[in-house]
Amino acid sequence: MNNFYKVSVIVPCYNQAKYLEQCFTSLTNQTYSNWECILVDDGSTDETEKIGSEWAQKDARIKYYKKSNGGLSSARNFGLSHINGDFIQFLDADDFLHPAKFEKSLNQVTDKDNTVIITNFLLFDDKKQKEKPAYCKLEQNCFNQEAILTEWDKRFTIPIHCALFPSNLTAKYLFREDLKAKEDWIFWLQIFQNQPIAIFIDEPLAFYRENLGGMSRKDDFMQENKIKAIKIIEQIIDNPSLFNTYLRYNNDYLLNENHLLLKQIKLLKYKRTFNYKLEKLFPFFKRKKG
């Protein structure tokens, strides 16, 4: 097996000590051995320090760092400043990887400086402790800047731990610490500004833990950060016509979504009326009325 390339794994952790065992085991079980792990304890108050330090003592490839709490983007940026690898694997503490992810990904590489390798993924139901199908269908045509700009949150999103990014590209960018959501979207758009070779492995080699109580489930929070993200995107997209296409596409999408929402609201209101109740009791009433 060729272990020529080194993979730097960045694991930000804030009070997620209970997941670290599964996260680190998925690394130590990798069939590809040339990796390092930068565990960034982002001011945790649980047992993250204890568990992280124990793993660092057991496996010299795992390095534990602690910093004051600054959020997910801040922790990832801290990790990026401490890496030594050719490729970067972002891995949130509550997610984990298939044992063959590094090997199968790196076997595809011919140009390490301009290649992003993306694998498919599965969800992991934490309550039932079992895998379940992904929330979207990833395909090769997802991996270009136009698709990531115009179809993100509509047709697909890409969990960031699906990818191995070349370190020469990640060195150009930091995660936006002024965003509390959509920072991954911005990062993907910046990476694909460079038109990298995108290799897609249609196998579920990454596992995304479902968090039903997470901030991504809160519509107002996500919408607020999306508005901020769009303002940033306008500044970073080199092609003004592409950004204008996105605005038109997004406007049409929102109009359609609002139309469907209004229909649902209208139906809900109708279900509260006397006529609806009458129709439920006497179905012939509706037919006669029609």
N, C-alpha and C positions, 0 to 999 in steps of 0.2 A: 504493500500500500504506500502511495506517495504522500508524505506528510510535509511537502515543501512549503505550502502556504500556512501562515499562522492566523488563527481566528481569535479576535478579541471580543469577548462577550461582555456586554455592559448590562448589569442587573441593578436597576434602581429599586430601593425597598423602603417603604414607609409603613411601619406597623403591619407587616405581612410575614412575620416570622413563621407562622404556621404553614406557609406554603414553601418555605425555602428548601425543606428536605426533598420534595418532589422536583423542584426546579434544579437543584444541584445534582441530584441523582440522574436527571436527564442529560446533564453535561458529562458527568463521570462515566456514564454508560455509552458515550459516543464511540462509534467505531473508528473515528478519526481522532488522534490523540494530541495533535499540535494546536492547542488552544490555551488561552488564558481567560480568566474571569475577573472582571472588576466589579465587586459588590459595593454599591454606593448606599450606605445607610443614611437616609435623608432625615436625620433627627428623630429616629424612631424612639418610642417609649416602651415598646414591648421587648421581647427577647431576641430581637434582630442581632444585636451586638454579640450576645452569647453564642447564638447558633452560627452566625457568620464567622466569628473567630475560631470556633471549633472546626468548621469546615476548612478554613484557611490553614489550620494546623495539620489536618488530615491530608490535604492535597495542595502542594505548593503552587499549583496553577491558579488557585483561587486567592485573590487578594482583597482584603477587607479595608474599606475606608469609611470614615464617619464624618459627616458635615452637618451644619445647622440646616433646619428644614427650609427648603426653597421651592419645593414642588417637583413634579416629574421631569419637566424640561431642564430645570437646573441640575438635577441629579444626572440626567443623561449627558449634559454638557460637561459636568465634572468628570464623568467616565471617559468621555472623548479626549480629555486632556491627559489621560493616564494610559492610553493604549499603546501597544507595540506591534499590533498585528497587520497583516495584509488585507484582511477582510473584517468587517464589523458585524457582529450579531447583537441586535438589541433584544433583550429578553426581560420583560417585566416579571417581578418576583412571583406573581401568581400564575404565570404561564409556564409551559415546558415544551420540550422538543422530542421528536422521534430519535432513537439512537443512531440512525443512519443519515440524519439531516446534513451534517457537515461533509461526510464522505460522498454522498450522492450529489450534493451541490458542487463541491470542488472538483469532482470528476468531469464536470462540464466546462471548466474554465480553460480558455486558450489565451485570453488577454486580461490579466488581473487588474489592469489600470482602468478599464472601461467596461466592466461587466458586472451587472447586478443579477444575482440568481434568486429567483422567487419560487417557493414551493406552495402547494395548496395547504389547506388547514382543516381542522375539525374543531368544533366547540367541545368544551368539557363541562358537563352539568355537575357543579360542585355538590349540590344537594343529593343527587342520586349517584354521584361518583361514577359517571360513565360518559363515554363519548357520544356525540350527536352530530348530525349534519351541519355543515357550515351555513351561515346566514346569507351567503351570496355565492355566485358561481364565478370563480376566477378563470380567465381565459387569456391566451397570448395577446389578444387585441386590447387588453386592459392596460398594457404596460408601455404607454407613451404619454407624453405630457398633455396632449389634447384630451385623451380619454380620462386621465386622472383629474384634469381640470373640470371637464364638462359632465362627467358621469359619476363622480364621487358622491356618495350618499344617495344616489339614485339607482344605479345598476350594481354598484359594488363599492366596497372599501377594502383596503389591503392591510390586515394586521401587520404591524411593522416587523414582528419577529418571524414572518414568513421569509424575509429576505436576508441575504448576505450582501453587504455593500462594500465596495472597494474603499480602502481607507484614504486613497488619494482624492476621492470625491467627498467623503464625509469631512475631510479636513477643511473644505471650503465653507462649510455651513455649521451653524449652531441651531438648536431647537429654540423657538421663540418663547422666552420666559414670560412675556406679557400676555400669552394665551394660556388658558386653563383647559382648552379643548381645541381640536382641529390643528394642533401643532404637527401631528403626523402628516396631515394633508399637505401642509406647507413644505415639510421636509421632502416628501415624495416629489412635489413639483420642482423643488430646487435641484434635486438629484437628476431628474429627467430633463432639466434645462440643458444638461450636458449630452443629451442623446446617447446614453450608454447602450451597450448591447444588453438586451433583457432576455435572460434564459428562464423559461418557465418549466418547472417540473410538476406535472399534474399528479402529484401524490401528496396525501396529507401528512406532512412531516413536521408540522407545528400544531400546537394545541392551545386554544384560546379559552380561558376560563370565563364562563358566564358570570357576570356580577349584576344581579337583578336590582340591587340597590345603588348601583354606581351613578356617577354624575351624568354619564352618557344617556341615561334613561330620563333625564329631566329636560323637557323640551325647551323651556325658557332659557336655561343655562346654555344649552347647545346652540340655540338660535343667536344668542348674544355674542358668543364666541365666533360663530360663523360670519356674522357681520364684520367683526374685527378682522377675521382672516381674509375676507374678500378685499378689504382695504389694503392689506399687506400684499396680497396676490397682484393687485394692480401695479404695485411698485416692482415686483420681482419678475413678472412675465415680460420677456423681451419683445414678444410679438403682440402689438396692440390689437390687431385684427382677431387674434385668438382669444384675447380677453373679452373683446366685444361679442364674439360668438358665444362665449360662456354666459355673458349677461343676458343675451337674447334667449339662449337655451334655458337658462335658469328661470327667467321671467315666464316663459311658456310653461315650464314645469310647475312653477308655483301657482300660476293661474289654473292649471289643470287640477292641482292638489286642492286649491281653494274651492274649485267648482265641486269636486267630490265631497269635500267637507260640508259645503252648504247643502248638498243633497242629503247627506247624512243627518244634518241638523233639522232640515225640513221634515225628514221621515220621523225623527224622534219626536218632534213637536206634534206631528199628525197622530202618532200612536197614543198621545194623551187626550185626543179629542173624543167626543161622544160618538161621532160617526164611525171612528175606527173600532171602538168597543162594540158598537152595534153590528158592524160587519163580522167581527169575530164570533159574536153570538148567533148571528143569522147570515150565513154566507150568501144566501140568495139575494140579500139586500144590495150587495155590491154588484151582482150580475144584473139585477133589475135596474139599478142606477145607471149602469153602463149602457 
